[in-house]
Amino acid sequence: ATTVSGQAKKLTIGLIPADGIGKEVIPGARQVLEALPNIGVDSPSFNFINLDAGFEYFQKNGTALPEKTLEIMKNECDGALFGAVSSPSHKVAGYSSPIVAMRKHLDLYANVRPVVSVASEKDFSQKNVDILIIRENTECLYVKQERQTTDESTGLKVAWAERKISEYASRRCGKMAFEMALGRDKFRQNIPLEKRFWKGKPKVTIVHKSNVLSITDGLWRETVRVVKENDHKYDSVDMEEQLVDSMVYRLFREPHYFDVVVAPNMYGDIISDGAAALVGSLGVVPSANVGDKFVMGEPVHGSAPDIAGQNKANPIAAIRSAGLLLEHMGFHQQALHIYNAVDEVLRRGEYLTPDLGGRATTQQVVDAVIKLVQ
Ligand code: GGG
């Protein structure tokens, strides 16, 4: 769907705000994309298509992910931005998480989650954290093969969940981790050494629990290791492993120890929410769901029903996710422009939402970013 008129590419972006604060932060991210000036010859312009999904949509229409949303994304969009979904914690007949389904249908096999410190006037972030978490995005326990039986001896219920780890998915996720470790290293070479958060060789940490789950996590660990061992291209990247429990401990004690972290779906989900606490709030951590043919930006935070509709939600994670979307579509300069504007707003500390100790509204933060982007 990318068209070229003169020098400018027109990108069609699907917007799926979904539930809760998704409806506030995704329009904010859209405004920032619309405000991007022409930078370089490749500067894109945008065409947006609003698309439905989510639990609120399910309650009105009986489906959480209409066919039409998937079809438009596949056939008309160059990329997408997703907000947040509030799946209930109990089983609801006919309901299934739309974000889990979208990642699967669009084959968005890696969820890329940068967690980076910002030196701010306000003291909300640990210093010198620069971690890229890569979460496998299509399998693990999130294949949702659950069932319930009754224990014959006690007559009590037993719940089971099947976990899938495939060599195919582990390999491509591992490859993504080593490629990104090389990419980050190349990018850092342009930053003076004293200003780099990470000063050493690039490093990939493989997260697993194969001392207990020797078949599933064992396959994950071995497959990711082999990605490096079989390709000299990755000789300059250090590789190490952490059991997921010690990984969490170390993440909180020594966040500077990590560069790229690659994890199966559920460990990656949990670790990245935890890591957000190191840099101020879940409200600042973005992600991109990346496949070979499609990218979907998505803030790491959820739908936050407690603050939804109050113009209080932090739009930074969604704005950075729009930047990540552009980055993974090859528009590096434009992405950097967004990241720099966001970092400056955080650094100045004048417009911060309540999660970062401020009083600014969602729209005030969006406006502050736009002022620096234009
Ligand atoms: N943007 C991330 C998000 O919505 N997180 C909440 C979450 O993980 N939801 C899963 C679901 O509700 O299905």
Boltz pocket constraint, residues with backbone or C-beta under 6 A from the ligand:
constraints:
  - pocket:
      binder: B
      contacts: [[A, 82], [A, 83], [A, 84], [A, 85], [A, 86], [A, 87], [A, 88], [A, 97], [A, 98], [A, 99], [A, 100], [A, 298], [A, 299], [A, 300], [A, 301], [A, 302], [A, 303]]
      max_distance: 6.0
